[in-house]
Amino acid sequence: MTGLYHLTTQNIEAAGARTIITSSSDEKVQYLKAQYDAYYIINYKTTPAWATEAQKIIDGQGVNFILEGGSGTIKQSLDAIAFRGVVWF
């Protein structure tokens, strides 16, 4: 997780929002769980329909803001985003 993502997630959670992080490997998931255990973390390689998992976490309301990493996940980001939500590249 880069400094930008870390700072962003800290600010988001300080505002009272839930943060969902996606990662591509089990090793990264384990690292993120150890470092940021309050966050929801989904491995998008083992859970290719991660938008469905994100929707479950937020009770089907849609994600309000997605910081898209551009690693082939845009379709899932669009499936997860709420009406009038923002996907930022």
C-alpha positions in Angstrom: 0.0 0.0 0.0 1.5 3.3 -1.0 1.6 6.3 1.2 -1.2 8.0 -0.8 -3.5 5.0 -0.2 -2.6 4.8 3.4 -3.2 8.5 4.0 -6.4 8.4 2.1 -7.8 5.4 4.0 -6.8 7.1 7.3 -8.7 10.2 6.5 -11.7 8.3 5.2 -11.9 6.2 8.4 -11.4 9.3 10.6 -14.5 10.7 9.0 -16.4 7.6 10.1 -16.6 5.8 6.8 -15.8 2.1 6.2 -12.8 1.3 4.0 -12.6 -1.6 1.7 -9.2 -2.4 0.2 -8.6 -4.8 -2.7 -5.4 -6.6 -3.4 -4.1 -9.1 -5.9 -2.3 -11.6 -3.7 -2.7 -13.5 -0.4 0.6 -12.2 0.8 -0.5 -8.6 0.4 -3.8 -9.4 2.0 -2.0 -10.9 5.1 0.3 -7.9 5.2 -2.7 -5.5 5.0 -4.6 -7.3 7.7 -1.6 -7.1 10.0 -1.1 -3.4 9.3 -4.7 -2.2 8.9 -6.9 -4.7 10.7 -9.8 -2.3 10.9 -10.2 -2.3 7.1 -12.1 -4.7 4.9 -9.8 -6.4 2.5 -10.8 -8.4 -0.6 -8.4 -10.4 -2.8 -9.6 -9.6 -6.3 -7.7 -12.5 -7.9 -9.4 -15.1 -5.7 -12.7 -13.2 -5.6 -13.1 -11.8 -9.1 -16.6 -10.6 -8.4 -15.3 -8.5 -5.6 -18.0 -5.9 -6.2 -20.6 -8.3 -4.8 -18.5 -8.8 -1.7 -18.2 -5.0 -1.3 -21.9 -4.7 -1.7 -22.4 -7.2 1.1 -20.1 -5.3 3.4 -22.1 -2.1 2.9 -25.5 -3.7 2.9 -26.1 -3.2 -0.8 -25.9 0.6 -0.7 -23.1 1.0 -3.2 -19.7 2.4 -2.6 -19.5 6.2 -2.4 -15.9 6.6 -3.5 -13.5 4.3 -5.3 -9.8 5.1 -5.7 -9.2 3.0 -8.9 -5.8 1.5 -9.4 -6.3 0.7 -13.1 -5.3 -3.0 -12.8 -8.1 -4.4 -14.8 -10.7 -3.7 -12.0 -12.7 -1.0 -13.6 -15.8 -3.1 -14.4 -16.0 -4.3 -10.8 -15.5 -0.7 -9.6 -18.5 0.4 -11.8 -20.5 -2.6 -10.4 -19.7 -1.5 -6.9 -20.2 2.2 -7.1 -23.3 3.9 -5.7 -25.6 6.1 -7.7 -23.7 9.5 -7.8 -20.6 7.9 -6.4 -17.2 8.8 -7.6 -14.6 6.5 -9.2 -11.2 8.4 -9.1 -8.3 7.3 -11.3 
